[in-house]
Amino acid sequence: MYIFLIILVLLMPIPIYLGFRSLFADRHHQKVYQHVKDAFQSLIKRQGLSIAEVNMLGNRLIAMDRNMNKLIFVVYKNGITRENCLNPNEIISCKIEKKSSDVSGYIRKVNLELTFRRNGVITFSFFDEEVDDLCDLPSRIKKAQYWKRQIQYQISSVPLTNVNRETI
C-alpha cells in the first residue's frame, strides 16, 4: 500500500508538468502567429497589395500578389519580424535546396533559394528540424515544390518589354 502511494506521489508531477507545458506552448504559437499576421497585414496595407495566395508555415509566411507581381516573405524569429516584398522579374533562378544530416541522412532543412540579378541570394525556409515538427516534412516538401512552380510560372509569364521588333 505504501509503495503504491509513493509511486503515485512521484508520478503525479509529470501530468501536471505536461499540462502546463502544452498550455504555454499553445500561447507561444499564438503569439508567433499574431506577430506574423500583423506584419503581413501591415505589409499589405503599406504596399497596396491584393494577395492571390498565401501559406503560413509556423513562424514563416509566403504569399504572392499576381496583379502587382510581388512575392512576400514574412519570418518571425527571436522576437524579430523580417518582411520581404520582392519583384519576381528580378529573379534569375529558383530552386529547392534540401540539407541532410551527414550521420543519419535524414532531411534537416528544406529551403527555397532565389537568386536575384542585383540583390544576391534570398533563402526562404519551408522546413527546419530545429523549429518544425518532423511530421510536417512531407507536406512542406510539397509546398516548396508548389511555390517553386508558381514562382517559375510568374517569371516565365512576364511580358517582354523593350524588345526590338522589325516589321517586314
C-alpha positions as CSV (number, residue, x, y, z in Angstrom):
1,M,0.0,0.0,0.0
2,Y,2.8,2.4,0.9
3,I,4.6,1.6,-2.3
4,F,1.5,2.5,-4.3
5,L,1.2,5.9,-2.5
6,I,4.9,6.6,-3.0
7,I,4.7,5.8,-6.8
8,L,1.6,7.9,-7.1
9,V,3.2,10.9,-5.3
10,L,6.3,10.6,-7.5
11,L,4.4,10.3,-10.8
12,M,1.8,13.0,-10.1
13,P,4.0,16.0,-11.1
14,I,4.5,14.5,-14.6
15,P,1.0,15.1,-15.9
16,I,0.9,18.5,-14.3
17,Y,4.2,19.4,-16.0
18,L,2.9,18.2,-19.3
19,G,-0.3,20.2,-18.9
20,F,1.5,23.4,-18.1
21,R,4.0,22.8,-20.9
22,S,1.3,22.4,-23.6
23,L,-0.6,25.4,-22.2
24,F,2.5,27.7,-22.6
25,A,3.5,26.1,-25.9
26,D,0.0,27.0,-27.3
27,R,0.3,30.6,-26.1
28,H,3.7,30.8,-27.7
29,H,2.4,29.6,-31.0
30,Q,-0.5,32.0,-30.8
31,K,1.9,34.9,-30.2
32,V,4.1,33.9,-33.1
33,Y,1.1,33.6,-35.3
34,Q,-0.2,37.0,-34.3
35,H,3.2,38.7,-34.9
36,V,3.4,37.1,-38.4
37,K,-0.2,38.0,-39.2
38,D,0.2,41.6,-38.0
39,A,3.4,42.1,-40.1
40,F,1.7,40.6,-43.1
41,Q,-1.4,42.8,-42.8
42,S,0.9,45.9,-42.3
43,L,2.9,45.0,-45.4
44,I,-0.3,44.5,-47.5
45,K,-1.6,48.0,-46.4
46,R,1.8,49.8,-47.0
47,Q,2.3,48.2,-50.4
48,G,-1.3,48.2,-51.5
49,L,-1.3,44.5,-52.3
50,S,-4.1,42.2,-53.3
51,I,-2.9,38.7,-52.3
52,A,-3.8,35.8,-54.5
53,E,-2.2,33.1,-52.5
54,V,-0.7,32.7,-49.0
55,N,0.8,29.8,-46.9
56,M,1.6,30.1,-43.2
57,L,4.3,27.7,-42.1
58,G,4.8,28.0,-38.3
59,N,6.8,31.2,-37.8
60,R,7.0,31.9,-41.6
61,L,4.7,33.1,-44.3
62,I,4.9,33.2,-48.1
63,A,2.4,34.9,-50.3
64,M,2.0,36.2,-53.9
65,D,0.3,39.2,-55.4
66,R,-0.1,38.3,-59.1
67,N,-1.6,41.7,-60.1
68,M,1.3,43.7,-58.9
69,N,3.8,40.9,-59.5
70,K,5.1,40.7,-55.9
71,L,6.4,37.8,-53.8
72,I,6.1,38.3,-50.0
73,F,8.1,36.6,-47.2
74,V,7.5,37.2,-43.5
75,V,9.7,35.4,-40.9
76,Y,9.4,35.8,-37.1
77,K,12.5,34.6,-35.2
78,N,13.9,35.5,-31.8
79,G,11.4,38.4,-31.3
80,I,12.3,40.0,-34.7
81,T,9.9,40.1,-37.7
82,R,11.6,40.2,-41.1
83,E,9.5,41.2,-44.1
84,N,10.5,41.0,-47.8
85,C,8.4,42.2,-50.7
86,L,10.2,41.1,-53.8
87,N,9.8,41.5,-57.5
88,P,9.9,38.1,-59.4
89,N,11.1,39.9,-62.5
90,E,14.5,40.3,-60.8
91,I,14.8,36.5,-60.1
92,I,17.4,34.7,-62.2
93,S,16.9,31.2,-60.7
94,C,14.6,29.5,-58.3
95,K,15.5,26.1,-56.7
96,I,14.7,23.9,-53.8
97,E,17.7,23.0,-51.5
98,K,17.4,20.1,-49.2
99,K,20.0,19.8,-46.4
100,S,20.5,16.3,-44.9
101,S,22.3,15.1,-41.8
102,D,25.7,13.7,-42.5
103,V,25.3,10.9,-39.9
104,S,21.7,9.8,-40.4
105,G,20.9,11.0,-43.9
106,Y,17.6,12.5,-42.7
107,I,16.5,15.8,-44.2
108,R,17.2,18.6,-41.7
109,K,16.1,21.6,-43.8
110,V,14.1,22.4,-47.0
111,N,14.8,25.9,-48.4
112,L,13.6,27.8,-51.4
113,E,16.6,29.6,-52.8
114,L,16.0,32.6,-55.1
115,T,18.9,34.2,-56.9
116,F,18.4,37.8,-57.9
117,R,20.1,40.0,-60.5
118,R,21.1,42.7,-58.0
119,N,20.3,41.5,-54.5
120,G,22.2,38.2,-54.5
121,V,20.5,35.2,-52.9
122,I,17.5,35.1,-50.7
123,T,16.6,31.8,-48.9
124,F,13.1,31.0,-47.5
125,S,12.8,28.0,-45.2
126,F,9.9,25.6,-45.7
127,F,11.2,23.2,-43.1
128,D,13.8,23.4,-40.3
129,E,14.1,20.5,-37.9
130,E,15.0,22.9,-35.1
131,V,11.7,24.7,-35.3
132,D,9.2,22.4,-37.2
133,D,7.7,19.0,-36.4
134,L,9.2,16.1,-38.4
135,C,5.6,15.0,-39.2
136,D,5.3,18.2,-41.3
137,L,8.3,17.3,-43.6
138,P,6.4,15.6,-46.5
139,S,3.8,18.4,-46.8
140,R,6.5,21.1,-46.5
141,I,8.4,19.5,-49.4
142,K,5.2,19.5,-51.5
143,K,4.6,23.1,-50.6
144,A,8.1,24.1,-51.5
145,Q,7.8,22.4,-54.9
146,Y,4.4,24.1,-55.4
147,W,5.8,27.5,-54.7
148,K,8.8,26.9,-56.9
149,R,6.4,26.1,-59.8
150,Q,4.4,29.2,-59.0
151,I,7.4,31.5,-59.0
152,Q,8.8,30.0,-62.1
153,Y,5.4,30.4,-63.8
154,Q,5.3,34.0,-62.7
155,I,8.8,34.6,-64.0
156,S,8.0,33.0,-67.4
157,S,4.7,34.8,-67.9
158,V,6.2,38.3,-67.5
159,P,5.8,40.1,-70.8
160,L,9.0,41.1,-72.6
161,T,9.5,44.8,-72.9
162,N,12.0,46.8,-74.9
163,V,12.2,44.1,-77.5
164,N,13.3,45.4,-80.9
165,R,10.7,44.3,-83.4
166,E,11.3,44.6,-87.1
167,T,8.4,44.9,-89.4
168,I,8.6,43.1,-92.7
